[in-house]
Amino acid sequence: MYSIEISPAAEKDFKKLKKKLSYLDGIISIIDDLSSDSRPIGARKVKGFLRTFRMRYRSYRIIYDIYEKDNRIIVLRILKRSESTYKF
């Protein structure tokens, strides 16, 4: 089991998504499922980073880091896919 932490930037992204309630439930479900499986089917490693992965939900990306030693996952961003999605 992994503990899930949400970064301040991801919290800000999450608040913006509250306007789109249909997307919100799916994203919450994906984040909850990460606690039991840090690399579910569909998770992809982000090139150029050691422990950063992404999950896709419709046109949004959930970007997170996995810390194996601490059994911890930090959700970094929840962004709509664009040219600048992975520039952080």
C-alpha positions in Angstrom: 0.0 0.0 0.0 1.2 3.5 -0.9 0.3 6.7 0.8 -1.0 9.4 -1.6 0.1 13.0 -1.2 -1.2 15.9 -3.3 1.2 18.7 -4.2 0.1 22.3 -3.9 0.2 22.7 -7.7 -2.0 19.6 -8.1 -4.5 20.9 -5.5 -4.8 24.1 -7.6 -5.4 22.0 -10.7 -8.0 19.9 -8.8 -9.9 23.1 -7.8 -10.1 24.2 -11.4 -11.6 20.8 -12.3 -14.4 21.1 -9.8 -16.3 23.0 -12.5 -16.2 19.8 -14.7 -17.8 17.3 -12.4 -18.0 14.5 -14.9 -14.2 14.5 -15.1 -13.7 14.8 -11.4 -15.0 11.3 -10.4 -12.8 9.5 -12.9 -9.7 11.4 -11.8 -10.4 10.7 -8.1 -10.9 7.1 -8.9 -7.5 6.8 -10.7 -5.7 8.6 -7.8 -7.4 6.3 -5.2 -6.4 3.2 -7.2 -2.7 4.3 -7.2 -2.5 3.5 -3.5 -2.8 -0.2 -4.2 -1.1 -0.3 -7.6 1.5 2.4 -8.4 1.9 1.3 -12.0 -1.5 0.2 -13.3 -2.2 -0.7 -16.9 -1.9 2.5 -18.9 0.7 4.2 -16.6 3.7 5.5 -18.6 7.1 6.7 -17.5 7.8 10.3 -18.3 11.0 10.5 -20.3 13.9 12.4 -18.7 12.7 11.8 -15.1 13.7 9.0 -12.7 10.5 8.3 -10.9 7.8 10.3 -12.7 4.8 8.6 -14.3 1.6 9.7 -16.0 -1.8 8.3 -16.2 -4.3 9.4 -18.9 -7.9 10.2 -18.2 -9.7 11.5 -21.3 -7.8 14.6 -22.3 -6.2 15.0 -18.9 -2.9 13.7 -17.5 -2.3 12.8 -13.9 1.5 13.2 -13.3 3.0 11.6 -10.2 6.2 10.5 -8.6 6.7 7.1 -7.0 9.0 6.8 -3.9 9.4 3.1 -3.4 11.5 3.3 -0.2 8.8 5.3 1.6 5.8 3.6 -0.1 4.6 7.1 -1.1 3.2 8.6 -4.2 3.1 12.4 -4.8 0.6 13.7 -7.3 2.4 16.5 -9.0 -0.1 17.9 -11.5 -3.5 17.2 -13.1 -3.4 18.9 -16.5 -5.2 19.0 -19.8 -2.8 17.6 -22.4 -1.0 20.3 -24.3 2.5 21.3 -25.5 3.5 22.5 -22.1 2.0 19.6 -20.0 5.4 18.1 -19.1 7.4 21.3 -18.6 7.6 21.7 -14.8 
